[in-house]
């Protein structure tokens, strides 16, 4: 009865904290030489895309774990180094380091015919001959979803002929290499907005290309961090009212997109993951950034856009998001095609008992506060304090959620794991209550050889 946790970033640390508090035996394996995952600048596991100037776009109050607040001395939007220090304090506060094996890469996780999971690991960078295989009752996958750069697929025509520099935002660190150059940033997410704003201060020209117009949210609204609106009366409005109310609030506080040279978004502000940046709007208003539509083709030193315009460009930054990958799992066992996951409450695969996923629910705000409640549920499932629905009931719930998501968000790869925080919290609370009822109603263990009781079939 031992659990394996893969990864010591925020999700893996939250899982470890809860398992340790329940005295559930477990091992946590982290490929890097230190904890922190995405938030460790220059992480030697190669999975961090944090750039030097990055600050959180969520306030410290909204970003904190439920069991440990960020220090009062932190600024409203902390620098990545302070977020990392907070994660290190979190691990130290709950004595998690004794459970974590650093510099260890998990290379394979496979189900065993007689139940449980085989986990194969090795010291990072070592030869295959140094692998160790161990059996676990449960595996918690917490390897993150912002580490595998995703480029346009299919590739933009002529991309291979472009002679300038081209990197994914995962590899962007500082603006100095772009000083005096003509730079194109492709994308309209948070990284695209912030990198374009930073580069534009020293670049000769900066272009920001987006296939689809997007709303740009400021970090502060009405004198408060914008994410605090989640706890305001606005958050309790029905969605059909909340979207227009948010659009009106943005218009009153920031003006129309046309004021900044941006095309008008065709969808409401809540139909996509928010792009948050104050500096982008300022640089657009100053003319330091030129907005462009989608890219249609590349030349040796030129870029053609879908509106027929052509610009000379020296460097390209692809801020085109990340793929959701699990390199240690055979895709026949589990995968996330098109960015969608077949997971009940974004956590449990219906027909793979003992396998759980952490951190694959992407809210409009901070993910940290969701991680400990999710980990509590996982720990309850592992210990038997709650019983899951039947696989058939879980599959029905997943299908219903996918239909709801399709009606709510744009159907892009980026939004495959998007959630509404309030709805997710409510569904998790309801499932915890239902799971406890199932566990209490379970038939006591029968003598050896007796037929098992039928599984519950209600969500």
N, C-alpha and C positions, 0 to 999 in steps of 0.2 A: 504494500500500500504506500507507494511513493509517487510524487508528482514531479514532472519536469517543466520548468519555465524557460522559454527560449527568448532571450533578450533582456537587457537591464537598462532600457530606456524608461520613460514614464509609465508605459503600460506594464512592463515587466516588474518594475519596482512596486507599483500598486498591487499587482498580483502577489508578489513576494511578501509585502507587508501584511496583507490579509491572511495568507496561508500561514505565515509565522505566528500571527495573533491567535490562530485557531489550533496551533500545534500540529498542523498537517505536515508530515515529512515531505520535503521537496529539495530539489537542486535547481539553481538558476545558472544558465550558461550564457555568457556574453562574449561575442567575438572580439570586441575591443579590449584594450588594456586598462580602461577605466569605464565607469558607469556613465550614463547620461544620454546615450543614443544620439538622436538628432541634435540635441542641445549642446553637445561637446564640439566646439570649433576644432576642425582638423582631426576629428576622431580617426584613429588609426584602423578602425574597422572599415573605413572607406564609405560609410553610409550617411555621413552628415553633409548636408548642403548648406549649412549656416555660413553666411558671409560676414565679414568683419564688423560692419556697422549695424547688423540686424538687431532690431528691438521687437519685443512681442507686440502684436497688434491687438492684444486682449489685455485688459487691466489686471493688475496683480490680484485684486479681490476676486475677480471672476475666474482667474487662472489657477487659484490655489486648490490643492487637494482638500477634501472636507476635514481631514484629521490634522492638518498642519497649515496654518496661514503663512503667506509670504510676509517677511518682516515689514514693519511699518516704515522703516527707513528706505525701503525700495521706492523708486519713482513709480508713477502710475503705470507706465509702460516700460518694464525693465529691459535692459540690455541682455543679450543672450548669455553673457557671462554670469549675470546675476540669477538667471533662471537655472543655469547649471549648478551654481552654488546652492540654490534652494533644493535641487534634486539630491545633491550630495548631503545636505543637512537632513533631508527626508530619510535617506538611506541610513545615516548615522543615528538619527533619533530612534529608529525602530530596529537597530542592530541587524541590518540586512546583509552586510558584507560577508558575514560568516556563512551565508547560504549561497553566495555568488562565486562562481568560478570564472575568472577573467581570462581573456586571450584564448577562448575555447569556441571553436566553430562547430555548430551542429550541421552535419552533412546529410543525414537521413533520418526520417521519422516514418515508420511503417507499422500498420496494424498487424497484430499477431493472430493466428488462427484461433487460438484458445483464449483470446481476450488480452487486453493490455496493448502496449506499444513498445516497439524497439526503437531506441534513440541511439544513433551513432554520432560520436563526436571525436574531434581531434584538436590538438593545439593549432591555433591559427597559423597558416603558412607551412605546416609540417607535411610530411609525406603521408600518403594513404596508409602506409604500413604502421603508422602510429595511432590508428583509430581505436576507439573503445566503444563497445556496444553494451547497452544496459537496458533492462526491462523496466517500464514504468506503468503504473495503473492508469495515470492520466497525464496528458500533455497540454500545457497552456502556451499557445503560440502568440508571442508579443514582439515580433520582429519589425513592426512598423510598416508604414506605407508611403513614406517620403524618402526613399533611398534608391529606387531603380528608375533613372531618368527615362522619360517617355518622349520620343520624337514623333513628328507627324508621320502617320502611316496611312496611305503610301507617302513616300518622300516627295517633297515639292519638286516638280520638274526642274532639272538643272542644278539641284543642290550639290551634286558631286562635282560640278564644274566651277563652283564658286571658289575663288582663290584667296579670299580674305579669311580671317579667323572666325571660327564658329564653335561655340560651346553651349552646353546646356546650363541653365541657371544653377544646377547642382554643383557645377565646377566654378562658378563665379565667386570671387572672394573680395576684391578691391577694385575701385574705379580707375586707378592709375594707368593700367594698360590701355584704356580707351580714351585717354586725354588727346585732344586734337584730331580724333578720328570721327568718321561718319558711322554711326552705330544704329543698328536695327534691333529692337527688342520685340520678340514675337510672343504674344500672349496678353491676357488682361486679368490675370489673377493677382494675388498679393505680391508674389515675387516679381512679376513683370512690372507692376506699378512702381514698386520701391526701387528696383534696379534701374529702370528707365529714369526715374527722378534723380537718383544718385549720379548716374553716368552723365546726365545732361548738363551738370554743372561744369564739366571740363571737356566734354566732347565737342567737336566742331559742329556736328548736327546729330540729333537723336530722333529716331522715328519709333513709334509704338504701333505695332500692327495687331489688330484684333479681328478675327473672322466675324464675331458677333458683338454688337455694342453691349456694354455692361454698365450698371450703376456703380459709381464709386462712392463708398461710404467714408465719411471723416472718422477719425478716431475719437473726437469729442463732439457731442451734440447737446445743445442747451446747457453748456457748462459742466457736463458730466461725461464720463467715458461712454461711448455709444453702446458698448455691450451691457451697460447697466439697464438699458431699456428692457432687457429680458425680465427684469423684476418690476417693471412699471405697469400701470394699467393698460398700456398699449399691448403688452404681451398676452393679456387675457382676452383680447378681441378675437372674434372668429376670423379665420384666415381671409375670407372674402372682404373683410373690412380692414384687416391688419395691413394688407399689401397697399391699398390706396392711401391709408393713413401714413405709412412709412414713406411713400412716394411724395406725399404732400409735405411731410416734415423735411425731407431732403431738398425739395424745391425751395422751401422757405429759408432754410439755413445755408444752402450751398448754391442755389440758383439752378438753372437748367443745364443739361449737358452741352447745349449749343454755345453757352457762355464760354466754355473751355475748348470749343472746336470739336467736341465729340458728337457722334451721331446719336440720335434718340434711341434708347433701348426699346426693343419691341415687346419685351416681357416685363412684368412687375419686379420690384426690387427683392422680393422673397423667393423668386423662382430659380435663383442660382446662388451658389456659395458667394458670400459678399467679398468684393474686392475693396480693401480698406487702405486708404492712403490720403494724408493731408498734403504731402509734398508734391505728389503727382499733379494735383489740381493747380497748385501754385506754379509749377514749371510749365504746365499747359497754358495757363493764363499769361505767363511771361513770354511765350513763344519759344521756349527752350526745347520743347518736345512737340513734334509734329505727329498728330494721330493719322494713321493710315488704315485702310481696310485689309482684308486677308491677302496673303502673298500668293501670286499665281505662278511665278517662275523666277529662277535665278539665272544670271549671266556670270561672267568671270568676275566682274566688280559691280554688278547692277542687280537690282531687285525690281520685278514688275508686280504690280498690285492689281487686284480684281476690278478696280475702277479705271484701269487703263494707264495709270501713271507709272513712271519709271524713275527710280532714284539710284544714284551712285552710293555704294555702301562699302565700308572697309571691314566691318566686323558685325557678327550676328550673335545674339544671345537668345537661345530657345528657352523661353519660360513656359514650356508646354506640358508641365505636370509630370506625374510619376505613374508607373505601372504597379499594380498590386501583385507581388510575387512571393512564393514560398519555395525557395530553391531546394529545401530539404524534403519537400513532399512531392511524391509522384503526382503529376497532373491528373492521372486516373483516380487517385485517392481524393484530392481536393485541389481546386484552382479557382481563380476569379476571372473568368472570361468577360471581356468588355467592362471590367471594373465592377461587376456585380458579384455578390457572394451569396451562396445558398446557405444562409445561417439564420437560425431562429433567434430573434432579438439580437442580431448581429454578433452572435456568440457561439451558438451550438449547431453543428452540422447534424441534420436529423438522423442519419444512419451510420454515424461514426462515434459510438459511445466512448467517452473518455478523452475526446479531443475538443478543445475549447480555444476560442480566438478572442484576443483582447485588443481594443483600440481600433477596430475596423468600423466604427460608427463616427462619421465626420459631421459634427454640428456646425451651425453658423458661428457659434462662439467658441469658448474654450472646451477642450476635450478632457482636461485633467479632472474636473469635478465629477465626470461620469465614470472614471476608471475604478474608483474604490467601490461604488455600488455594484458595478459590473463584476468586480472581483469577489465581492461578498456573495453574489449569486453563484458564481463559479465554485467558490469554496463550499457553499451549501450543496451544490450538485455532487461535488467530489465526496463529501462526507455523508451524503444521504439525508441531510436535513430537509431537503426538498427533492421531489421527484419530477422529472421532466414530463411533458406531454408525450404521447406516442409519436413515432416518426411521421405517421400520416397526418396527425393534427399539426405538428410543426411545419410540415410541408404546406398545408393549407394556409397557415398563418403567414408563411414566407410569401406565398403567392398573393395573398391579400395586401400585404405590405408593399410588394412590388407594384401592384396596380395603383395603390395610393401614391407611391413615389412618382410614378409616371404621370399622374395628374398634377403633381405639385411642383416638380423640378424639371429643368431641361434634360433631355435624354442624351447627355454626353458622358463620356468615360469618367470625367472628373466628378460627376454627381452620382456615381453608382453606389456610394455608401453614405450619401448625404442623409441626415436625419433632422427632425425637429426635436429640440432638447426636451420641451415640455411633454410632447407625446411619448418620447422614448422613456423618460422617467416614469410616467404614468403606467406604461405597458410593463415596465420592469417591476414596479410595485405590485401590480395586479398578478403578474406571473409568480412572484415570490409567495403571495398569499395562496394562490392556486396550487403551487408546488408543495407547500406545507400541508395543505389538505390532502393532496395525493399521497404524501409520505405517511400521514397519520392513518389514511384509509388502506394502506398497503397490507396485504395478508401477511401474517408472521411467517418467518422461514419454515418450510415444510421439511420433513425428514428427507434424508438423501434418497434421490430417485423419484420424488414426488414431482408432479407437473407444476410448472410455475404459474402464478396467478396472471391473468390477462392484464395487459398494460392499459392504463387509463387513456381515454381518447378525447379529452377535452382540454382546450387551452384556457 
